[in-house]
Amino acid sequence: MALDNRQLDYLNTDYSTQTGITVQKFVCPITLNDDPNAELCDGHILNQGIKKASRATVIQRKDVDNYFGHTIEPDLVKMLNIPISTKQELIRKARNLRITAPSGEKMETFFSNTEAGWRFQQINLFNPDGITMISPFLKTGRLENKYYKDLEVEFTMTVTNSAIIGSLLKSSYLALFRMLGYRWVLDASGDRVRRALAAFYRDKADKEQSINYFAEFDGSISVLFNDTRNDMGDTLEDGSLFFHYVEGDQETGLLFAVTCLFRVNDRTLSVTLPCYQKKGYYLVAYQYYQALLKDRSVCQNVYFVRFDKERFNISTTPLRLHYKEKQLSIDEGSSP
């Protein structure tokens, strides 16, 4: 993918405007390093492995983008694609595949090269069209060499919760960077998110260690469940956001959180990040943000927002939101 030089020029100018520092090549929004030898890319904000999602990009350091792409984002892709994957696709990504023989015996399987065939029996699993899906080896037991119909197949698929959090944290952070530039990156709230992402990359952590970096953002992700609200929008496609206020409304209250909306695989994910507006109130706003992640029912006013032509257009009427076990719904009659 060719680099968007216009976006690069805009971001470099924006950084210099915000800091007074001349950019050598590009200041990474995650590491804040400006390495003249770094390779850049137009990185997908949402991993391109997700079947149905925005393909919006933003300039990134290629090594940083790739690191997240091979450590924690595969778990996000796997989880989001499950609802619209075929049985064949699911089985190919499965672990602990077991087959129940006609006798009732549970037979473990594994995958290997053809050299395992001298010791273990290899079988073919067919789809309804008679096409071979996978050919595992039987770790235990043997089957008579014939065609079996409707054998029971069991498997497990696992994902790491903190890897999901870290992946969507990165996507939301970069979505706001694409929208607001370095004023978001250098803002105290943006920097709080950035430092968690930067530390994960700097320490060359893996998904098993990701909980050490993203635990403070646990509770930030919800799935929007409203069949009649598919028009809610997408942060990457039309600038849709939620602003969260306490101690008043959008005019008098304290802004303490912003929620990005991502339409993926026919459902909407909401990812809530810390935010503040009143000078000197960052710590107070962040305390409210922490309280929200622990208890989504805390008293707040949430407004639908559309970012357009460098402006936030905030609805005058708050939404009526209901959270239940990481699911979010909106009452009818409270549309923006």
FENJOPE-V200184 format. One record per residue. N is the residue number from 1. PSI is psi in whole degrees, 0 to 359 (none if undefined). BURIAL is I if it has 24 or more other C-alpha atoms within 12 Angstrom, else O. D_LAST is the distance of its C-alpha to the last C-alpha in Angstrom with 1 decimal. Layout:
N_PSI_BURIAL_D_LAST, N_PSI_BURIAL_D_LAST
//
This chain:
1_127_O_36.5, 2_144_O_37.3, 3_139_O_36.0, 4_94_O_33.4, 5_331_O_35.6, 6_318_O_33.1, 7_322_O_30.7, 8_315_I_33.7, 9_319_O_34.8, 10_314_O_31.4, 11_320_I_31.2, 12_320_I_34.8, 13_319_O_34.4, 14_317_I_31.3, 15_316_I_33.4, 16_323_O_36.2, 17_319_O_34.1, 18_329_O_32.6, 19_339_O_36.1, 20_9_O_38.8, 21_133_O_40.3, 22_132_O_41.3, 23_136_I_40.1, 24_309_O_42.9, 25_304_I_40.9, 26_132_I_37.5, 27_113_I_36.3, 28_127_I_34.9, 29_346_I_31.5, 30_313_I_32.7, 31_341_I_36.4, 32_16_I_36.3, 33_144_O_39.6, 34_85_O_40.6, 35_115_O_43.3, 36_344_O_44.9, 37_359_O_46.1, 38_142_O_42.9, 39_134_O_41.7, 40_163_I_38.2, 41_158_I_35.8, 42_88_I_32.5, 43_140_I_31.3, 44_131_I_28.6, 45_318_I_25.8, 46_131_I_25.4, 47_132_I_29.0, 48_352_I_30.0, 49_343_I_31.6, 50_129_I_28.3, 51_312_O_28.6, 52_104_O_25.1, 53_166_I_23.0, 54_142_I_22.1, 55_23_I_25.5, 56_144_I_24.3, 57_166_I_27.1, 58_148_I_28.0, 59_134_I_31.5, 60_164_I_33.1, 61_128_I_36.6, 62_320_I_37.9, 63_323_I_39.8, 64_312_I_36.9, 65_315_I_34.5, 66_328_I_37.3, 67_313_I_38.1, 68_326_I_34.7, 69_336_I_34.9, 70_357_O_38.1, 71_303_I_37.8, 72_334_I_34.5, 73_333_I_32.2, 74_326_I_34.4, 75_322_I_33.4, 76_314_I_29.6, 77_315_I_30.5, 78_312_I_32.6, 79_314_I_30.1, 80_332_I_27.2, 81_346_I_29.5, 82_313_I_31.2, 83_337_O_28.9, 84_20_O_29.6, 85_150_O_33.2, 86_164_O_36.3, 87_322_O_39.1, 88_316_O_41.2, 89_320_O_38.7, 90_316_I_38.2, 91_323_I_42.0, 92_334_I_42.6, 93_6_I_40.5, 94_160_I_41.8, 95_159_O_44.0, 96_50_O_46.7, 97_125_I_47.3, 98_144_I_49.6, 99_133_I_51.3, 100_117_I_52.9, 101_162_O_56.3, 102_333_O_57.7, 103_348_O_59.8, 104_354_O_56.7, 105_135_O_57.3, 106_116_I_54.3, 107_125_I_55.0, 108_150_I_53.4, 109_167_I_52.7, 110_167_I_52.3, 111_138_I_52.0, 112_179_O_54.8, 113_178_O_56.8, 114_344_O_59.6, 115_338_O_62.2, 116_346_O_61.0, 117_340_O_62.3, 118_341_O_65.8, 119_328_O_64.9, 120_149_O_61.7, 121_131_I_60.8, 122_136_I_58.0, 123_160_I_56.0, 124_134_I_53.5, 125_125_I_50.3, 126_151_O_49.4, 127_176_O_46.2, 128_340_O_46.4, 129_3_O_47.6, 130_13_O_50.5, 131_136_O_49.3, 132_125_O_50.0, 133_305_O_46.9, 134_162_I_48.6, 135_78_I_52.2, 136_167_I_52.5, 137_147_I_55.8, 138_120_I_56.8, 139_327_I_57.4, 140_143_O_59.0, 141_174_I_60.9, 142_155_I_61.7, 143_145_I_60.9, 144_140_O_63.4, 145_83_O_63.0, 146_175_O_61.5, 147_128_O_58.2, 148_140_O_56.1, 149_135_O_53.4, 150_44_O_50.3, 151_145_O_51.2, 152_127_O_48.8, 153_128_I_47.1, 154_145_O_45.2, 155_166_O_43.5, 156_151_O_41.1, 157_128_O_38.3, 158_147_O_37.4, 159_156_I_34.8, 160_121_I_34.7, 161_316_I_31.7, 162_334_I_32.1, 163_322_I_32.4, 164_315_I_29.0, 165_311_I_27.6, 166_321_I_29.5, 167_313_I_28.5, 168_333_I_24.7, 169_315_I_25.2, 170_315_I_27.0, 171_317_I_24.3, 172_318_I_21.5, 173_315_I_23.9, 174_330_I_24.9, 175_318_I_21.3, 176_329_I_20.8, 177_317_I_24.3, 178_326_I_23.6, 179_316_I_20.6, 180_350_I_22.2, 181_211_I_25.9, 182_350_I_28.4, 183_333_O_26.6, 184_315_I_24.7, 185_319_I_28.0, 186_353_I_30.0, 187_150_I_27.5, 188_321_I_28.7, 189_314_I_25.7, 190_321_I_26.0, 191_328_I_29.7, 192_316_I_29.5, 193_316_I_27.9, 194_316_I_30.3, 195_326_I_33.3, 196_316_I_32.7, 197_317_I_32.4, 198_320_I_35.4, 199_320_I_37.6, 200_316_I_37.1, 201_314_I_38.2, 202_319_O_40.9, 203_359_O_42.5, 204_48_O_42.4, 205_165_I_41.0, 206_182_I_40.3, 207_330_I_37.9, 208_332_O_40.2, 209_355_O_40.0, 210_335_I_36.3, 211_331_I_35.7, 212_344_O_37.6, 213_332_I_35.0, 214_7_I_31.6, 215_326_I_32.2, 216_347_I_30.3, 217_10_I_27.0, 218_132_I_27.6, 219_359_I_24.6, 220_349_I_22.1, 221_133_I_21.3, 222_160_I_19.5, 223_129_I_18.8, 224_118_I_15.5, 225_99_I_16.7, 226_103_O_14.5, 227_330_O_16.3, 228_3_O_13.6, 229_33_O_10.9, 230_352_O_13.0, 231_12_O_10.5, 232_329_I_8.8, 233_181_I_10.9, 234_129_I_13.9, 235_320_I_14.8, 236_334_I_18.0, 237_323_I_17.0, 238_13_I_14.0, 239_21_I_13.5, 240_136_I_10.5, 241_167_I_11.0, 242_137_I_10.3, 243_137_I_12.1, 244_129_I_14.2, 245_150_I_15.9, 246_166_I_18.9, 247_32_O_21.0, 248_187_O_18.3, 249_196_I_14.8, 250_346_I_13.5, 251_324_O_16.4, 252_343_O_19.1, 253_181_O_18.7, 254_117_I_20.0, 255_126_I_18.0, 256_352_I_19.8, 257_154_I_18.0, 258_137_I_15.8, 259_126_I_14.9, 260_145_I_15.5, 261_127_I_14.4, 262_120_I_17.3, 263_109_I_17.5, 264_130_I_21.2, 265_48_I_23.4, 266_24_I_20.7, 267_163_I_18.9, 268_125_I_16.4, 269_139_I_18.0, 270_134_I_16.3, 271_118_I_18.7, 272_126_I_18.5, 273_158_I_20.7, 274_152_I_22.0, 275_154_I_20.8, 276_160_I_21.8, 277_322_I_21.7, 278_125_O_24.2, 279_131_O_27.7, 280_359_O_30.0, 281_17_O_27.4, 282_310_I_27.3, 283_320_O_29.4, 284_315_I_27.6, 285_320_I_24.2, 286_327_I_25.9, 287_320_O_27.3, 288_321_I_23.9, 289_315_I_22.9, 290_320_I_26.1, 291_322_I_25.5, 292_318_I_22.0, 293_330_I_23.7, 294_329_O_26.4, 295_101_O_24.3, 296_351_I_20.6, 297_4_O_20.6, 298_150_O_21.3, 299_125_O_19.6, 300_163_I_16.6, 301_124_I_13.2, 302_130_I_10.7, 303_140_I_7.7, 304_138_I_5.7, 305_143_I_8.1, 306_122_I_9.6, 307_118_I_13.3, 308_131_O_15.0, 309_48_O_18.5, 310_18_O_19.3, 311_147_O_16.4, 312_118_O_13.4, 313_107_O_10.5, 314_132_I_8.7, 315_151_I_5.7, 316_347_O_8.0, 317_126_O_7.0, 318_151_I_8.0, 319_154_I_7.5, 320_101_I_10.7, 321_148_I_12.5, 322_126_I_16.0, 323_138_I_18.5, 324_112_O_21.7, 325_56_O_24.4, 326_21_I_22.2, 327_143_O_19.7, 328_133_I_16.1, 329_158_I_14.2, 330_132_I_10.9, 331_146_O_11.5, 332_151_O_10.7, 333_0_O_9.1, 334_33_O_6.5, 335_153_I_3.8, 336_none_I_0.0
//
